Amino acid sequence: MTETMNNNNEYTAENIQILKGLEAVRKRPAMYIGDTTTRGLHHLVYEIVDNSVDEALAGYATSIKVKVGKDESITVEDNGRGIPVDKHPQEKIPAVEVIMTMLHAGGKFDKSSYKVSGGLHGVGASVVNALSEWCTVEICRDGKVYFQSYKRGFVDKPLKVIGKRKKTGTIVKFLADNEIFPKITYNYDTLAQRLRELAFLNKNLCITLLDEREDKRDEFHYKGGLIEFVNYLDESRNPIHRKPIYIEKTDGDVPVEIAMQYNSTFTENILTYCNNVNTIEGGTHLSGFKSALTRTMNNYALKNNLIKPNDKITLQGEDTREGLTAIVSVKVPEPQFEGQTKTKLGNSEIKGIVESFLNEKLFEYLDDNPPTGKAIIEKCKSAARGREAARRARDLTRRKSALESGSLPGKLADCSINDPEHCEIYLVEGDSAGGSAKQGRDRRFQAILPLKGKILNVEKARFDKILTNEEIKTIVTALGTGIGDDDFNVKKLRYGKVIIMTDADVDGSHIRTLLLTFFYRYMKELFDYGKIFIAQPPLYRIKNKNNITYAFEEDEKDQLLKRLNGAGKIDLQRYKGLGEMNPDQLWSTTMDPEKRTIFRVALENAAEADHIFSTLMGDDVEPRRAFIEKNAKYVKNLDI
């Protein structure tokens, strides 16, 4: 429903517009798919794929094929039962037409059809249809092939039989509507990440991704399921026991799967899922997992005399999770989601189910595998000693801060406005660029923090060492959030934007990655709240007579030079560092909110983010080399 005012500015019944059927979707698409940018565009694919995954969860499908056409059309095919085609008893039209043209219609609401369904909103095919220029559905069932087409959510042609076929399944094909989406270009890697994740979570499912634009193809089929998921995430880490621990059980209507492995790193990485949805804010299944893990490790260590009285150690939760990679997946018939992004599981009964299950099965596993049990407890004891060292370092930092009356870092040039939402801080590479940025900034709302050299690689350091690193301490103090489970509070962030500004060269890229790794591992909520940005300084300054223009990419530079060809002498300057720009240039190209380009860093896929950070910053060289070789052709603006 929307409101309009009549010519006399009177507010009467005639001002109330009722948006019927799928009109509301086209009028307010962001309400249904989040936004109409690249993120919302890809969400269309996931909605259709989720329907096919539901067939797999119900035990009727084993294969899903996703194809990106040369025209950016999407085709999703499965070998499930096929969407019903008989007439709906109330609507008196084919069931497929109900599903494709009416909101909140489908088998997910009938638990005799689907005990468990994936996806988060349940808006599914009708929303995709409404936001598509055209859409077609081909259904194989009852020995026949049925076909129906739609245009912008409305039936184009009635359902008809177009052939015979013994196999069953559904093929949905659609072209996103350019009246809704400003840019229709699918990212292959973005699609691959989600499809790979779904294949890990559903071990009997084979998902194929085809791209006709670049003739690319990937098949995701992991018979080991979550075990292979853990191996994938830990590809660049050194495990302390050879095989991941895997346990599964069904409690009533709730299947629970857990895979976990300890490695030599100092960070925990626990991913939780409910009905294939990544519950990034955790919830009751995560609470149950953590409680059981702490209790089981302590009980096992005491029973087997692995912690002696003179050790003076009691394992706390964080000790048992250091260096742990774990996947917790539950399937819940009636999930209740809550939290900041509606991805926190709220079903209270799930905590007890996961907790009792893990208590029993993990203890059994450790009892049956004493060498693994001993290695894990030694890792936990080492973490406990590190925690104590971190506590002492934190206490020392707090005492020092108290002596300094809570003063901000000396090299921080702070802004004058106190309202965080109207303030921003630039983390700038080097004192030279920091000096230019301080002179060129708008002092009212822009703060500058120069960073000297490369910060510590937190992927290879324990928390107590991180707390004593001067550059990290400076960043933490400037941001005001604190650090660590006990201290970090995103609501204390002193700036609405944290902008990383580095040189456009190899060292600059390395520093940017180190900073992003630190924020991901120890201030992850900054990404969740959309606070992390990357500045894009120009690569070239082009002067022709009295005109000066800037190019931010090689292609842009080439186009400008081509356009200026024959227009007199051209002076081309390649910026190798931010320090080469004077304050006015830095302001006008990189810091002026009216002209600058900054990119918000979003974590679309937590599993893939973890995999990339561990690959780039971890100990193992081979996965890093493979990653660089695979992605080298996509690199822009590399200066060696």
N, C-alpha and C positions, 0 to 999 in steps of 0.2 A: 504494500500500500504506500502511495506517495501523496504529498500534499502540494497544491498549487493555490495561488491567490488570484481572484478574479480582478477585473479591471478597476473596480472600486475599492480594492484592498480589503474587501469583506471576506470573512472566513465562514463559509456556509457548506452545506452538504455537497454542493456541486464541485467544491474544491478537492474532495476526496476521490482519488483514483484507485481503482482496484486492479492490480496486476494479476491476471489469471494465468493458470498453467505455468508455462515456461517463460512467459513475458518477464516475470520477476528476475529470472536468472540472467537474461540478456540486459535487463536494466541495471542490475547490481551484481555483476559476475564475481566481484571480489568477495562477496558474502559466502560464495559457494566453493571457490577454488583458491582463495587467499589474495590473489592479485592477477593482473593481466600481463605481467612481465614474463620472462623466461620461466620463472618458478611455476606460475599458474598454467602456462602452456604445457609443461611437462606433467603437471598434475592430471591433465586430461588423459594422458597415456596410463598413468597409474590407476585411475578409476576403472578403466576398462580391464586392465590386467588384474586388478583385485577381484573382479567378478570371476575371471577364469581361475584364479588361485582358490577362490571359494569352492569351485568344483573339485579342485585337487584336495582341499581340506576335507571335503565330504566323501572323498574316495572314488570320484568318478572321472577325474582327468589326470593325465600323466605328462602331458606335453602342452606348452604354450609357445607360440611363435609371434614375435613382434617385428614388424617391418616398417622402416622409414622409406617412403617413396621419393623419387627424384623431385616430385612436386611438393614435398613436405607433408604428404598424406601419411596416415598411420593405419596399419592393418594389424589387428590382434586376432589370432586364431588359436582355438583350443580343441581338445578331443574329449570334451565333457559330454553331458547328456543332450546339450542343445537347449536353447531357451524355449519354453513352452509356446506353442502356436495355437492351441485351442482357445475358444472364446472365453473371456473372463465372465464369470457369472453375474457380476454387478454391472460392469462397464459395457458388456455385449460387443466387445471388439477383441481381436486376437491378443493374447497375453503379452506377446513381444511388443505390440504397439503400446500397451499400458506401461510396460517397463521403460520404453524409449521416449515416451511423451508425457509421463506424469511423475511429478516429484514424489519421492519417498514411496515408490511402488517397487516391489520385488520380493524374491524368495527369502531374503535375509530376515524379514520380519516374521516368517513362519518357521518356527524351530523344527518342524518336521521335515523341512526342505534343507535347512542349513543349521546344524547345532552350533557351529562357530563360523563367524564371517570376519574377513579382514577389512581393511579400510577404517577410516575414522569417522566420516560423516554420513555414510550410507546414501549419498546423493547420486552416485554412480552414473549409469548410462544416460539418463534423461538430461543431466546437466551437460555432459559431453555433447549430446545431440543438439541441445539448445545453443551451444557456443560453437557449433560447426557450420561452415558454409553448406556442406552436404554430409550425409552419413548414410551408410548402407549396412544391412544386417543379412547375413546368409546363414541359415540354420539347417543342419543335417540331423533329422530324427524321423523315426517311423518309416525308414526306407526312402524318404523323400528329401528334396532340397527346397527349402522355402527362401524367399527373397523379399525384402522391403526396403524402400529408399525414403529419405527424409531431407528436407531443406530447412535449415535454421530452426530445427525443432519440430517442424510440422510435417505431417505425412505427405510425401510427394506422390507415391503410388501405393495402392493397396497391396497387402501381403498376397503372394502368389507362389505356386509350385513351379519351379523352373527345371526340375530334373529328378533323377533317382540316384540314391547312394546308400550303401549299406552302413558306412561308418556314421558316427554321431559327432556333433561338435557345433561350435559357433564361430563365425568370422564377422568381426565388426571392423568397418573401414570408415575413416572420417578425415575431413580436411578442416582444420581450425579456421575460424572466421576472421578475416582481416578487418572486419568492422569492429571486432572485439579486441583482437591482439595486434598491437602496433608492429610487432616483428614476429614472424613465424619461421623460426629456424631451430631445429632440435639439436641438442648437444649429445653426441653419441656416448661420450664417457658418462654423462649424467644419467642417461637411461641405463647404461651398462651397470653402473654402481647399484642402482635400485634392483635391477633384475638379478644381479649376482647375489645380493642380500636375500632376496626372496628364495633363490635356489638353495642357499645355505640353510635357511629356516625351514625348508620343506624338502627333505632329503629324497623323496620319491619323485620329485618334479624336475623335468628337463625344460629349460627355458632357452630359446634361441633368439638372438637379436641379429637382424639383417639390416644393412644400410645400403640402399641402391645408389645413393649420392656418391659414395666413395668406394663402393664394392667391398664393404667390410662385413665381417660375420664373426660372432662369438656364440659359443654354446656353454651354458651354465648348468651343470648337472653334478651334484655333489652327493654321492651315495653315503659318505660319512657325515653329512649334515653339519651339525654344530662343531664336531671334531675338526672338520676341514676349515670351518669358519675361524676357529681359534688358531689353527696352523697358518692361515692366511694373514691374520692380524699380527701374529708373532714371527712372521717371515724374517724380519731383520733383528730379532731378539735371540738371546741365548737361553734356551729353556734349562731349568735345573732338574727336570725329569722328562724322559724321552717322549712319552705319549700323554696327550691331554687326558684328564679325568673326565669320564662321561657317565652320567646317570640319568635315567628317565623313569617316570612312573605316571600312571593315570589315577587320579583320586576322584572318583565319581565321574563327572563330566569334564574334569579339568586335567588335561595332559600337561605334565611339567618336564622340561628338558633342561639340563645344565651341562655345560662343558667348560672346563677350567684348566689352566696351566700356569705354573709359576716360572718366571724368568729372572734374569740377573739385573733387570732395571730397578728403578726405585719408585716408579709410578704405578698406580692401579688403573685398570681399564676394564670396567664392568659395563657391558651393554645389556639392556633388558628389553624384552619384547612382549607384547600382548596381542595375540591374533595377528602377528606379523607387523604390527605397528611398533616402531622404535619409541619406547616410552622414555624420552630423553630426560624427563624430570623424575624418573624412578617410580616410586609408589610402593604398594604393599608387598609385591613380589621381591623388590630389592631389599626392603626392610627385613623380610623373612630370611633372605639369603645371607645378609650381613650378620644377623643375630646368630644363625645356625653356624656360620663359619667361625665366628669368634669362640662360641661355646665348644664346638667340636675340636678345634685346634688346642685349646687349653686342656680339655679333658683327655685328649689323646696324649699330649705331652706329659701330663701328670701320671697317667696310667703307665706309660712306658719309661718313666724316670728320665725324660729328655730335658726337663727343667728341674734342676736341683735347688734345694733351699738356699744354698749359698750363691746361686745365680742372682737372687733378688730381682726376679723378673716375673711379671704377670703380663701375658700377651693381651694387648688392647686391640680393638677392631682395626685400627689403621695398621698395626703391626702385621695382622694376618692378611692384609690386602696389598701390602707393598710388593710390587713386581708381579701382581696377579692379572692375568687376562681371563675374563669369564664372560660367558653368554648365558643368560637366563631367559628362557622362552616358555610362556604359558599360553594356553588356549582357554579362553573363558567365554561361556555361552552368553552372558549378559554383562559385558564390561562397563565399568563406570570410570570415565576419564575426567580429570580435573587438572588444576594447576594453571600456570601462566600461559602455556601453549596448548592446553587440553591434552597433554600427553603424559599425564601422571595417573597411574592406575590406583583407583580408590576402593576397590572391592576388599572389605576388611577380612573376609574369610581366606583370601589368597595368602596372606602373611603366614597363617598357621599351617596351611597346606605345604608351602615351600619350606618353612622352617623345620617341621617334623620330618619331612621327606629327606632334606639334606642332612639333618642331624644323624639319621639312621644310616643312609647310604654312604655318606662321606667317611664316617667312622669305620664302617665295614671295609671300604676301599683301603684306607690307611692301614688297618689291621692286616689286610691281605697283602699289602705291598710295603713292608717295613723300610726298605731303602728309600723309597719315595717319601714316606712319612717322615723319616729322620731328616732328609734333605730340606723338606718344607719347613719343619720346625726350626732348623738351624737358620733358614732364611728369615723366619718370623722373629727369632731371638736377635738376629743382627739388626732387623728393623727396629726392635724395641730399644736397643742400645743407641741407634741413630735418632730415635724419637727423643730420648733423654738428652742427647747432644743438641738436638734442635731446640728443645725446651730451654736449655741453658743459654743457647745463642739468642733465642727470642727474649728471654728475661734480660739478658745483657743489653739487647737493642732497646727494650722498653725503658730500662734504667737510664740509658744514655739519652733517649728521647726526652725523658722526664727532666734530666739535668739541662737539656737544651731548650726546655720549655715548649716542646712540641714544634720547634721551628721547622720550616720547609727547607729542602736542600738549597745550599748556597748558589748553585749554578742554575737553579730554576728561575726563569723570568716569568713570574705569575701575572695573571690578568687582574683587572680591577673589579670586574663584576663577580659577585658571589653566587649567583644562581647557576648551578651546574648545567641545567638544560640549555643555557645560552653561552656556555663556555666550551672551549676546546683546547686540548694540549697537543703540541707537535713534539714527537720524539725524533730528534734530528741527529743524523749521523755526522759526527765531527764538530770541533769547536769553530772551524771556519764558517761552515754552513749555519751553525747555531748563531754565530755573530750576525750574519746577514739576516737570518730569520728574526732575530730580536729587534733589529733596526727596521725591518720592513713590515712587521706585523701590525695588526690593530690591537693596541695594548688593552683596550677595554675588555675584549673577550678571548683573546688568543694568548696562550701560555707557551713558552718554549723551554724544552729540556734537552740540551745537547748531550749526546752520549759519546763517551770516549772509547773508540775501538769496538770490538765484538763482545757482547755479553756472554756469560757462561752458558754452555750447552746443557740445559737442565735435563735433557734426555739421558745424560750420563753422570748425573750428580745427585747425591742424596740431599734431603731437605735441609739438614744442618749446614751443609756447604753452601747451598743456595742462599740461606739466610745471612751468611757472612760475606756474600759477594757485594762489593760496593755499588756497582752499577744497578744491580737488581734492587738493593736496599733503597737507592735513590728513586727508582721508578715507583716502588711500592709506597714510599713516603709521599711522593708527589701526587699519586693517584688518590691516596687516602683510604683505600679499601681494606688495608691489612692483607695478610696472606696466610694460607693454611686453613684447615678445617675449623679451628677454633676462632680465628680472627677475621677471615675474609667476609666482607659484607658489601655486596654490589651497590647497596643503597647509600653507602658512604662515598661513592665515587664523586670526585670534585669536578668532573668535566663531563659534558654530554657526549663529546667525541674525543676519542684517543686516536690520533692520526700519526701513522708511521711514515716518516719522510727520509728516504735514503737515496744515495747516488744510483744512477741507472747503469751499474756495472756489476761485475761478479761479487765484489766485496759488499756492495749495497744489497744485493739479493740475499747474500748469506746472512747479513745482519737482520734483514727483514724476516727471514725464516727463523732465526734464533729468537727474535721477539715474539713471533706468532706461536712458536713452540712453547715458550714460557707462558704466554697468556692462555694457550689451550690447556696446558697441564695444571696450572695453578690459579687461573682466573677465568675459567671456562664460561661463567655466566656473562662475562663481558660480550661474548659472541651471541649468547642467547638473547641479550637485551639490545643487540645491534649497536654496540659502542665502538667497535674496532674498525678503523678505516686505513686505507693506503693512499698516500698522495701520489699524483702523477706529474712530476716535473717535466719540462720539455727536453727533448733530445737535441734539437737544433734551433739556432737563431739565424734567420735569413734576412739579410738587409739588401734592399734594392733601392738605390737613390736615397730618399728620405723615409722610405717605408720599411718597417720592421715587423716581421711575422715569426711565429714560433711553430715548430712541428713536434708532435709528441710521439710519432711513430715513423718508421722508415717509409712506409707507403705514402703517408701524408707529406713527408719531405719531398719524395720523388714527384708527387702531383704538383706541389708548389713550384718546384724548379722547372717542371715542364711548362707550367702556366706562365712563368716569368721569363722563359727562354726568349732571347731576342729583345728583352726590355732593358738592356744595359748591363753594367757590371753587377754581379751578384756576390755578396760577401756571405759565405756559409761558415757558421761556427758550430762545432760539435761540443756540447757540454759533457765533459767527463765527470764532473762533480758539481754538487749544489753550490760549493764554495766559489765557483767561477762566476756565479751570477751576483750582481750587486743587489742591494736590498729592494730597490724599486722593481727590478726584473723578477725577483723571487716572489714578491707580493703580487704583481700583476699576472704572473703565469701559474702560480702554484698555491697561493694562499688567499687570494681575494675570493670570497664566497660567490661573488657575482660571475667570476670567470673560470675558476679552478675546476679541475676534475679530480674527485676523490672517489674511491671504490670502497663500499662497505664490505667487510669480510663476513660471510655467512657460512655456517656449517650445515649444509643440506643433508649430509650423511655422516653421522658420528663415527661409524665403523670405518668409512673410507678416509675420514680426516685422521683418525688414529693410525691407520695403515700408512698414509703418506708421511706423517710426521716421524713415525718410527723408522720408515725407510730412509728418509733424508738425513735424520739426525742420529740414528742408531749406530750400533757397533759393526754390523755386518756390511761388508763392502759390495758383495755381489748383487743383492737386491737393489742397492742404490745405483749401481752401474746399469742394471737392466732398466730401471725407471728412467734414468737420464737418456739412455739410448732410445727408449720408446717415445719419449716426449720431446726430444731435441728439436724435431721439426716444427713444434708449436711455439718454440721460444722466440720472443721478440726483444729487440733492443739490447742484445747481449754485447757487452763491450769487454774485450779481453786485452 
